[in-house]
Amino acid sequence: MKPFILNSKERLIKSDNEFSNKFYKEHISNFILNFVIFIWI
């Protein structure tokens, strides 16, 4: 039982990291775009 719980936790963390990385990259690029546009105006 314990190894299984540990495994599922690791899997959760892994998938969460992948998701947040994707989310983070998209938001950073959006933020930079908005920032540049804001400076231009």
C-alpha positions in Angstrom: 0.0 0.0 0.0 2.7 2.5 0.9 4.7 2.2 -2.3 1.5 2.6 -4.3 0.6 5.9 -2.4 4.2 7.1 -2.9 4.0 6.3 -6.6 0.7 8.1 -7.1 2.0 11.1 -5.3 5.1 11.2 -7.5 2.9 10.8 -10.6 0.7 13.6 -9.4 3.7 15.9 -8.8 5.2 15.0 -12.2 2.0 15.7 -14.1 1.4 18.9 -12.0 4.9 20.1 -12.9 4.4 19.5 -16.6 1.1 21.3 -16.5 2.5 24.3 -14.5 5.5 24.5 -16.8 3.3 24.7 -19.9 1.0 27.2 -18.1 4.0 29.2 -16.9 5.6 29.4 -20.4 2.3 30.5 -22.0 1.7 33.1 -19.4 5.3 34.4 -19.5 5.1 34.9 -23.3 1.7 36.6 -22.9 3.1 38.8 -20.2 6.1 39.8 -22.2 3.9 40.5 -25.2 1.6 42.7 -23.1 4.5 44.5 -21.5 6.1 45.3 -24.9 2.8 46.5 -26.3 2.3 48.6 -23.1 5.7 50.2 -23.5 5.0 50.9 -27.2 1.8 52.8 -26.3 
